[in-house]
Amino acid sequence: CNSDNPYYFGGMPQTNFTVNVNGMNNNNGSTDVFLMFSSENSTVHVYADYLNVNSHPYAYAPLGLNLTIVTIGVYNGQLYGSFTPATIGANQTVNVSPVPMTTAQITSQLQALN
């Protein structure tokens, strides 16, 4: 689902949901945030805010759904990742802190979400 599509979750109450990525300098656009929903066959790629590149706002988040926030990025040549479970609350902001990971570790974590 595109994060700018207000109709994908149109049948559900929607809210603003922001993911702040701590400890990463995203000035070169090397960090991606994905919302992977537990009860929906859907993933949303949430783009960085152009004014604050470590902030990833999603204006059409389905209120009350459980998800895993997946963050993957590269910083100083090192691969980083985080897998943070959350439930979307009204106007919620979640802070995540990616840690150094290998490609195999990230792959394993992603497969566990399947």
N, C-alpha and C positions, 0 to 999 in steps of 0.2 A: 504494500500500500504506500502511496506517496504521502508524505507528511503534510502536504498542502491540500489534500483532498478532504473537504469537510463532510462529504457524504458517505464515506466508507463505514463509519460508525454512526451514521445519521439516525438510526433507530434507537440509539442509546443516549442517556444524558452525557454531555461532554464537558470537559474542563481543560484548563491550562495545566500542562505537566512539563516541568523543566528538569533536565539532567545537567548538573554542573560537574565537569571533569576536573578533579584536583590533581596537582602534581605533574601536569603535562602542559607543555607550551605548544599550543595548537596553532601558532601563527602561520605555519606552512600547510595547514589543512590535513595533517597526518593522523587525526583521531576521528573515528567514526563511532556513532552511537546507534544501536538498534534496539527496538522494543519487541520482544518476543513474547506473545501472549499465550497463556496456559490453556485457555478455553476457546480460543479462536485460531483458525488456521491462517494466521497472518503475522507478518513481521513489518514493522515500520522503521524506515531509515530516517533518523531525526538529524537534520542538518544544523550546523553551528550557526549561532547568531552572528551576523557580520560585525556588530558593534562589540561583542564580547565572545570571542571565538571558543572559549572554554564552556560556554553556556549553550545548551541544545534544547530550545523550546519546542513544544508540540501543542498547538492550540486546540486540537480536536480529540484529545485523549478520552477514551471511554471510561467514565467514572465507575469505580468499583472493580474493575477487572484486575486479575492477578497477571503478573508478567515477570520476565527476567530482563533487566537492562544489561545488554551486552556492549561493552566498550572495547574496541581494538584500535591500537595506535602504535606509532613508532616514535621514539624519542631518543635522540643521540645514538641512532643506529640500533637501539634495543627494541624488540617487540614487547608491547605491554597489553594487558587485558584485564577485564573485570567482568564478573557475572553476578549481578546484584538482584536478588528477588525483591519485589515490591508489589503493593496494591495501590492503584491510582486513587488518590484522595483529591478533594476539591482544591484547586489552585496549588498543587503540591510541587515542591522542589526537592529533588533527591541529589545528594552529593555522592559521587563515586570516586574511588582512588585506584586506578589501574596499577597493577604490579608487574614486574618482569615475568614473562612467560615464554615458553617455546611454542613453535608452531604445533607440535604434537599435543601440548597441554591445551591449547586453544581448540584444536580439533576435537579432542576428547570431551571437553566441556560442551561444545556445540552438539556433538552427537548425543550427549546425555540429555539435552533439551528436546530431542526428537521424539 
